[in-house]
Structure formats: structure tokens, C-alpha cells
């Protein structure tokens, strides 16, 4: 009994010390972000509202620990709200590019950040929900149920990253529907179609079984011909966690074979040293999606094939902290997916650390 009591005390002390180190890293990151805001309230690229929403989101989850950032957050929220279009989306139109300025991506990120920060009127969130709901592809092909970068584009397109952001935003903000005016139609998704879209992107055989690809057209992780002769895009790390996040938001449980197989893939290829199948590409997005997916799935630890138990929160937090630069920021030396932008990488790092506490 004494040994168990002592072990509990030591564990509590270790957890407290670990949490303190995480908090310190987050505070330094937020303090760096606070110095990057432009006069108009935006961050990084004013043509991309999501790049202002991400630091706002990071500051919101950190709270007052990094000092008083209320005015900075308010200015960021005002800037984002000013980009909301008549159709409900948060984006800056880009005529001639066949889309609407990455409307789905920007809207999903902005909606989530504003909601978590508590800095948007319900009407703005409801309009954004309408926009996202109307962006889900319908039909009977393999793109149906998914989301692309824009609601309107020159070609029919959907990918798992945009789909995961959209599903996360819609599930996160669903409580706002209680404030919709009486008689107005509530915005929701075809969750069954979303499940089918994700399932189509999961591999079903071989060592990568359960893992998911970005979409059926873009070979970000490479491709191969499976045993049935079908050319299949290879699953890789961040998209496999995006599959977990999406399936769980669609209210599938860990006992569902699609979720179970995706988590088994994540266990087999567990690492924080790279984005499996992509190397350094999208590394900070990978860290963020790990934390969001495993938190939503309520997975306290991963069990690898050899039986080793992975405390994913501790390992992920330690890795992220080890990459923090002296000025408090983070950045990826690989600029794929814009991650050499320290505003983007720092925001992802803080959001992931928050879920590791």
C-alpha cells in the first residue's frame, strides 16, 4: 500500500512538472504570436483569414497565462468577421482562379476559432454553418460526402483534410443551432455520406490497412496496385488521424472496425519524428491532427503490435517542446503546406500542446 501511495505521489509530481513545462512553452509561443499581429488585426497573409484564425485559436486556448491578449484577440476576431461574405463563408474572393479563395478551408478554421474564443455573434456562426453544409458534395460517386477547398470550383473535388476540418467545425459548433430563429432550417451534414467518403480512402490490406489517403486523385503518399488490380493511393500519417477524427465526429465508436483499423494503423506507425509516409512535409499539421483525433476518440494511450504502450500526450508534447525556437516560435524547414510560416507552425504547435496537458 505504501509503495502504491508513493508511486501515486511521484506520478502526480511528474505530471505537474510536465504540465508546467507545456504551459511555459505555450506561453512563450503566444507571446511570440502577439508580436506578429498587423495593424488591421490580421496575421501572416491577410488574404487567408484562416492564418489569422489559427493564432486567435491558439491564444484562446492559452487564456490569460501569457498575459492580457484580450485586445489582440478582439482585433483578430474583428478582422475575421469582416471577411465573412453574403453566402456565410469566411474568405477573400479570388476571381479567375476557379474558386472562392479556399472558402471551405478558411470558413471551417475561422468558425472553429471564433467559436472557441467566444468572439463571434451566433448569427455569424450560423451563417458559416450554412455555408459549410451547402459545400458537402452530393451524388453517388466516391467524392460524395466529402469537401474540397471551395464550395464552387471548376472540377468536382474533395479531400480528407478539408473534410476533417469541415466535420470538426460542424460538430464543434452544433450547439449554436439552438439559437437559430424559429422556422429557419437547421444546418447539418449528411454524416452517413461523410463516413462513406472516408471509408473509401482507407486501405483494406497490407501493413497500411486502416490508414487513409488524402484523396483518390493526388498521390501525396505515393500509389500502388493492390491485389485486386486497383491502383490505390498510399495511406500516410496525418490523413490516417484525419480519418479517425472524421469517423468519430460522425459518432462511430472505437469498436467500429473502420475506427479500430485506423487506430491500429496509427499504433503501427507511431512516431513524432516525422509524418509517416511524408517525412517532414506537413509535420505541424500532423502534430495538431494527432492531438485532435486521439482526444476526440478518447484514446489515452496507443498499444503497438509488440505490446508497448505509448503515452502519446507525453511523447508528442516532449517532441514539440524540443523544436521550439529561442524566440518562442516554431517553423518547419520544409515549406510544403506553408509550414515554413512560423505563424502557422506556432499556432499548430500551441493547439497540439493544449490537448497534451
Secondary structure by P-SEA (a helix, b strand, c coil): caaaaaaaaaaaaaaaaaaaaaaaaaaaaaaaaaaaccccccccccccaaaaaaaaaaaaaaccccccaaaaaaaaaaaaaaaccccccccccccccccccaaaaaaaaaaaaaaaaccccaaaaaaaaaaaaaaccccccccccccccccccccccccaaaaaaaaaaaaaacccccccccccbbbbcaaaaaaaaaaaaccccccccccccccccccccccccccccccccccccaaaaaaaaaaaaaccccccaaaaaaaaaaaaaccccccccccccaaaaaaaaaaaaaaaacccccccccccccaaaaaaaaaaaaacccccbbbbcccccccccaaaaaaaaaaaaaaac
